[in-house]
């Protein structure tokens, strides 16, 4: 039995992309240390009119160490969805926003983010393993 989609994606776009490297010295330092950089994911949403919801998935790649020399990379990817009439439960909605949407858009988001990193002078960057949004969701709520 296939579940009917509980939402429809109406639009997807990069809302904001940022790559900050203040100078060449920083670039060279970061090039040697970028393997220590950590990926952070954040998902926020806001209700628009007519059962539309804007879901913003942001990825940040940053150095958690107290180094003087740091680069900073971030991308915010917006997905506009229309939720089906029959989605009434807050929990169902949360699951759509925190699991279904990020899972669906992540491959494109990751590709855009890697492209940003590559264009920022880090061609061999690999992000951590695939992210399991359902697992994160379950850990958060159980």
N, C-alpha and C positions, 0 to 999 in steps of 0.2 A: 504494500500500500504506500503510495507516495503522498507525502504531506503537501497540501497546496501551499504555495508561497504566502506568507502572511503580510508581505509588503512588496512594493515594487520600487525599483531604483529609477528615479526620474533624471538625476544628474549626478555626475562625478567630476570633480576637478581639484587641481592643486590650488588651495586658497593662499598658501604662503610657503615660500621656500627660502631658507637662509643658510648661507655658508660664510662663516666669519673666520678669517685668519689674518691677524693684524699686520704681520710682517714676515719677511723671508726667514728670519731666525726661528720664528714660531713654526713656520711651515716645516723647516728641516727637523726641528725638535719633535713635532707631532708625527712626522713621517716615521720616525724611529719608535714612537711610543703609542701609535694609534691602536695597536693590538690591545692596549689596556682600556681603550674607550668602551663605554657601555651604552647599550641601546635601551632607551626608555620609551614606553608606549603610554599614551594617554588617550582616553576616549571621552568626549563630552558631547552633549546633544542639547538642542533646544527645539521646542515645539514651534512650528510655524502655523499659519492658518490651514484650515481644511484637511486635517489629518496628515499634514506634511510635517516631517521632522528633519532637521539638519543634524547630521552626525559628523563630528569632526574627529578624525583619528590623527593624532600627531606622533611623530617619531622624533626623538632627540638622540643625538649621538654625542656623548660628552665624556670628558675626563673627570673622574671623581677625585683624583688625587689633587693635593694642594699645589700644583705646579704653577709657576709664573706664566709659562708659555702654554697657551691653550687655543685650540680652535673650537668652533662650535657649529654644529650642523643641526638643522631642524627642518621638518617639512610638515605642513598641516594639509590633510587631504579631506575634502568635504564631500559627503554623499547626501543627496536629498532623496528622501524616501516618502512614499505614500503608504500608510499603514491600512490594511484591510479593516473594514467596518467591524468585523467579528473579533478583532483583538481588543479585549476590554480589560484584561488583567494587567496590573502594573508589572507583575513578574514576567509575563509574556513579552511585554514591551521592552523591559530591561534586557531580556535575553536577545531580542532582535538587535537592539542597539549595541550591546556589549559582546555578542557572539556572532550572530549571523552576518551583520554588515561587515565588521572587520575581517571576518574569515573570507568573505566574498571579495572584498576589495584589496586585501593584503598583497596578493601577487603584483598587482599594478603599482601599489604604493611602494612596495619594496624595490621594484624596478626603477621607479622615479627617484627614490632615495639613493640607490646605488649609483645611478647616473649622476646625481648631484655630488656624491662623494668622489666619483671618478673624475668629474670635471673640476673638482677642487684639488686635484693632484694626488688622489689616492686610488690608483687603478686596481689594486689587488685586494680591495676590501671585501671580506665576506661577512655578512651579518650572521648572528647566531642562528642556530637551527630554527626551523619553522616554528612559528608561535601557535600554540594551541589555545585559542581564545575560550573554548568551552571549559578547558581545564582551569584556566585562570578564573573564569567566572564561578565555577564550582568551588574552587578554593576560597574565593572571596565570600561566597554566600553560605557555605556549609561549615 
